[in-house]
Amino acid sequence: ERLICISMADPETLRDLVIRLTGAALKYRKKQFEIKPQILFVFDEAQEFIPNRASGLIERCSQAVERLLRQGRKYGLGGAIATQRIAYLNTNILQQLHTFFVGTLPRPYDRTVVSSSFQIDIGILDKTLEFPPGSWLVSSYIAMGLDNVPLFLTADNSEDQLQKHLRSFAGTAAGD
């Protein structure tokens, strides 16, 4: 297992990398018809990569991500997006997502977009306003065994879990 994080100050260079990397991965997997190892591309601040209105490099980046999400599943390639402004995203891409984790949505328009895009009752989405940190509304078309039935869940603080893991790893290395 590997984790590779790419962060760049220059958004243009990062968008160009997204286009090239997703295209190359998809092309290689199709040519070799390999599905292992599975690769997950995560796009944080997704509105920078897949906005609902774009042109030029940004539009090509959005098209590359859409292609990855449409075709990648068959080849062990997947995508996840993270954003606090879902209303700004390319709705064609949102329709390719099968599982959704929804945190607090303070803006009414964002709740409306989520409701219409993912067929989640607006009354349920209004409950996200009461969420404490670590609380999520999860809905999936297939992954949870309940077709498109939203469930509430609470997750452990990821920073605490990461520190715990690193301490155990450091303890193992020190004991050698």
C-alpha positions in Angstrom: 0.0 0.0 0.0 1.2 3.5 -0.9 -0.1 7.0 -0.4 1.2 9.7 -2.7 0.0 13.2 -2.1 0.7 15.9 -4.6 0.2 19.5 -3.6 1.4 22.5 -5.7 1.1 26.2 -5.3 0.6 26.7 -9.0 -3.0 25.6 -9.9 -2.3 25.6 -13.6 0.6 23.1 -13.3 -1.6 21.0 -11.0 -4.5 20.9 -13.5 -2.1 20.0 -16.3 -0.7 17.2 -14.1 -4.3 15.9 -13.4 -5.0 15.8 -17.2 -1.8 13.9 -17.9 -1.8 11.6 -14.9 -5.4 10.5 -15.2 -5.1 10.1 -19.0 -2.0 8.1 -18.7 -3.4 5.8 -16.0 -6.6 5.2 -17.9 -4.7 4.6 -21.2 -2.3 2.1 -19.5 -5.0 0.2 -17.7 -7.1 -0.1 -20.9 -4.2 -1.3 -22.9 -3.0 -3.8 -20.4 -6.5 -4.6 -19.1 -5.2 -4.5 -15.5 -7.3 -3.7 -12.5 -4.6 -4.1 -9.8 -3.4 -2.2 -7.8 -6.5 -0.2 -7.4 -5.8 3.5 -7.5 -8.0 6.2 -5.9 -7.5 9.8 -7.2 -8.7 12.3 -4.5 -9.4 15.9 -5.5 -9.5 18.2 -2.6 -10.9 21.7 -3.2 -12.7 20.1 -6.2 -14.1 23.3 -7.4 -10.5 24.1 -8.6 -10.5 21.1 -10.9 -14.2 20.4 -11.9 -16.1 23.7 -11.8 -19.6 23.8 -13.4 -18.4 26.5 -15.9 -15.0 26.4 -17.4 -12.9 26.9 -20.5 -9.4 26.3 -21.6 -7.2 24.3 -19.3 -9.8 24.1 -16.5 -12.3 22.7 -18.9 -9.8 20.1 -20.1 -9.1 19.2 -16.5 -12.8 18.8 -15.7 -13.2 16.6 -18.8 -10.3 14.4 -17.7 -11.7 13.9 -14.3 -15.1 13.1 -15.8 -13.6 10.5 -18.1 -11.7 8.9 -15.2 -15.0 8.6 -13.2 -17.0 7.3 -16.2 -14.5 4.7 -17.4 -12.0 4.1 -14.6 -14.1 1.7 -12.4 -13.7 -1.1 -15.0 -9.9 -0.7 -14.7 -9.4 -0.3 -10.9 -9.3 3.4 -11.1 -11.6 5.5 -8.9 -12.1 9.1 -7.8 -13.2 11.0 -4.7 -13.9 14.6 -4.5 -13.9 16.9 -1.5 -15.4 20.4 -1.5 -17.2 22.8 0.7 -18.9 24.4 -2.3 -20.7 21.7 -4.1 -22.9 24.2 -5.9 -19.9 25.2 -8.0 -19.1 21.7 -9.3 -19.7 20.1 -12.7 -23.0 18.2 -12.3 -22.0 15.6 -14.9 -19.2 14.6 -12.6 -21.4 14.5 -9.5 -23.7 12.1 -11.3 -20.7 9.6 -11.7 -20.3 9.4 -7.9 -21.9 6.4 -6.2 -21.2 7.1 -2.5 -21.6 10.4 -0.8 -20.3 11.7 2.6 -22.0 14.9 3.4 -20.9 17.1 6.3 -22.4 20.3 7.6 -23.9 22.3 4.7 -24.5 25.9 6.0 -25.5 27.3 2.7 -29.2 26.6 1.6 -28.2 26.5 -2.1 -25.6 23.8 -1.4 -28.2 21.7 0.4 -30.6 22.2 -2.6 -27.9 21.1 -5.1 -27.1 18.0 -3.0 -30.8 17.2 -2.6 -31.5 17.3 -6.4 -28.2 15.7 -7.4 -28.3 12.8 -5.0 -32.1 12.4 -4.4 -31.7 13.1 -0.7 -34.7 14.7 1.1 -34.0 18.3 1.9 -35.3 17.8 5.4 -32.6 15.2 6.0 -30.0 17.6 4.7 -31.2 20.3 7.0 -30.1 18.1 9.9 -26.5 18.5 8.8 -26.7 22.0 10.4 -26.7 20.3 13.8 -23.7 18.1 13.1 -20.8 18.2 15.6 -17.3 17.6 14.2 -16.8 14.1 12.8 -20.5 13.6 11.9 -21.5 12.6 8.4 -24.5 11.8 6.3 -23.6 8.8 4.1 -25.6 7.7 1.1 -24.8 5.2 -1.6 -26.4 3.7 -4.6 -24.8 0.3 -4.1 -22.0 0.2 -1.5 -23.9 0.1 1.7 -26.5 -2.6 0.9 -29.3 0.0 1.1 -29.9 1.6 -2.2 -29.8 5.4 -1.7 -30.9 5.3 1.9 -28.9 8.0 3.8 -27.4 7.0 7.2 -25.9 9.2 9.9 -22.5 8.2 11.2 -19.8 9.6 13.4 -16.1 9.0 12.6 -13.1 9.2 14.9 -10.9 12.2 14.7 -8.5 11.3 11.9 -5.7 13.3 13.4 -5.9 11.3 16.6 -6.0 8.1 14.6 -3.0 9.1 12.5 -0.9 10.1 15.6 -1.8 6.8 17.2 -0.7 4.9 14.1 2.6 6.9 13.8 3.4 6.2 17.5 2.8 2.5 17.0 5.0 2.6 13.9 7.7 4.5 15.7 7.6 2.1 18.7 8.0 -0.9 16.3 11.0 0.7 14.6 12.6 1.7 18.0 12.2 -1.9 19.2 14.1 -3.4 16.3 
